[in-house]
Amino acid sequence: MRFPGAAAVSKFETFCLRRVLAYSPFSYIPRRPKRSLFVSAALPAGVSPVRLSEHSNRLNRCRNRAKANLYLWRMEMKLRAYLLGLVVALATLHQPVMAQPTDEATLLHLEQVWIDASKTRDFAAVDALIDDSYVADTPDGKQFKKDMLNFPAASPTQQLEGMSVKVDGDRASVSGTNTVTFPNGSRIKLSFVDNFARKNGQWRIVSSFVTK
C-alpha cells in the first residue's frame, strides 16, 4: 500500500483545519487514519513516523474541538427554546382576565330590548329575555316573571340613563336609572340593578332590585 507523501498530507490537514475551525455543527470531522498505515505502510523518503503521528494527534484534537463546539451549540439552542417558552408562559399566566367588550355591549342592548318590548307589548321577546326563576324586589313588593309578562293597557315611556355594566364570568349586573313617564303625564325616576346569568350561551335576567 502506498502512503501519501508529505505534500499530500499537508494539503489534507489544511482542508480539515479550515472546516473544523469554522465552528459549524456540520463541519467535516476527519476520521483518524488506521493504525496499520503507520505500522505496515512503507513510508516515502523524507516522511518520518514522528511527523505522521503529530499530524494524527493534531487532527484528533481538531475533531474533539468540533465535537465540543457542536455540543455547546445544541445546548445554546435548547436554552433559547426553554427561555422563549418560559416567557410566553409567564405572559399568558399574568394576563388579566377581562370581560369581552361584546359582553358589555350585549347587556346594554338587552336592557334596551326589554324597554322596547314592554312598550310594543312583545310577549315573545320578554319571555326569551327573562329567566323562569326571575324575582324582582320593587317598592311595590316582590314581582315574578308572570308579572313582567302582564303588560298594562297603556304602556308608559321609559328612558334609561347612567348605565353601568359589571361582568364576572357567566354572571353580570347592569345598574342605572329609569325615568318612567305615564300616559297621564306623571313621571317617576327609579334606580335599578338587573342581574344576568349566561345560560346555554345566552344572557338572561334572573333578578332585579328597584328603588325610588
Secondary structure as UniProt FT lines:
FT   HELIX           6..20
FT   TURN            21..22
FT   TURN            25..26
FT   HELIX           35..40
FT   TURN            45..46
FT   HELIX           49..93
FT   HELIX           101..120
FT   HELIX           123..129
FT   STRAND          130..138
FT   TURN            139..140
FT   STRAND          141..144
FT   HELIX           145..148
FT   STRAND          157..168
FT   TURN            169..170
FT   STRAND          171..181
FT   TURN            183..184
FT   STRAND          187..199
FT   TURN            200..201
FT   STRAND          202..211
//
